[in-house]
């Protein structure tokens, strides 16, 4: 199983600035279970900033998933879209904002 630092570092490596050039949003990524944690991904016109989530910090969208399922997405054994549609990945807030993450981190 991937540790949370590995998951976050993998997201940083996969970040595509060109795909995020017109996006300004903050995402709370809540990874549940062993190796879990909460991270705030702030995207501002093609730049990514990742910090550990601090209670009360503002975000547009919250994504919750187990560490095991997130590892499956990172490893390419499940698509982010499949995870969302099957309820493995829960989305709270702006679904449209959540959908924008797919080309930024998972396609291409």
N, C-alpha and C positions, 0 to 999 in steps of 0.2 A: 504494500500500500504506500502511496506517496504521502510524504509529510506535507503539512500546510505550506512550509517555506518553499518546497519543491513545486507545489501547485502554483503559488503566487509567482515564483520566479519563471515558471513556464508561461504563465499569462503575460508577464512582462516581455519575454522573448518573442512571443507570438504577436504582440501588439503591432498593428499596421497603421502608422501615422496617416498615410494617404486615405485610408478608409474612414478615419476619424476626423478628417480636417474640418468638417462642418458641424461637429458635435460638441456641445458643452453640457455635460451632465455628470452627476455623481451616482455611483452604484454601490450599494451595500451588498457584499458577497458574504453570506453566512454559511460556513462549512460546518456541518453538524457531525458529532460523534468523535471518535478517537482521531487525533491529528486535526481536529477542527479549529475554527477561529473565525473572527469577523474582520473583514477588510473593507476599506473604502477605496474604490477605484474612481478617481476624478479624471475625467477626460475634458480637455479644453483645447478645441481647435487643433487636434492632431498631437497633443501632448498628453502623456499619461503620468499620473501621480498615484502611487499606492501607499496607503498608510494603514496601520492597525486602527480599527474602528474605535472611536471614543464615544461613549454614551452621549446622545444629544446632537451629534453631528448630523447635518442635513444631507439628504440624498433624494434622488428622483425615483429610484426603483430599488427594491430589495429582492435579491435572489437567494433562495435557501436550497441547499442540497447536501447530501451526506458526503463525507470525505471519500468513501468508496465509489459512489456514483460519479463524483467529480473526477476522480482518477480515471474512470472508464472513459469519460469525455476527453480528458487530456491525452490519454493513450490511443484515442481513435476507435475504441470499441463500442461507443455509443455517440450519436450526434447530439449536439446541444438542442436541436429542434425536437428530436425524438424525446429527449429528457423532459423538455417543457410540455410537449403534447401528452405525454404519459403521466404527468404529475410527479415524476421523480424530481424535477426541478420546479420549485414553486416560485411564482413571481407575484410580488405585491407592489402596487403602484402602477406606473406607466408602462403597459405592455409594449407599446410602440418603442419606447426607449430600450427596453430589454431586447427587442428584436434587432436593434442596431448593433448589438454586441457580436452577433454571429459573423458578419463579414470582417469585423475588426479583429477578432481573435481566432475564428475557427474555419474560415474558408480560404481557399487558395494555396 
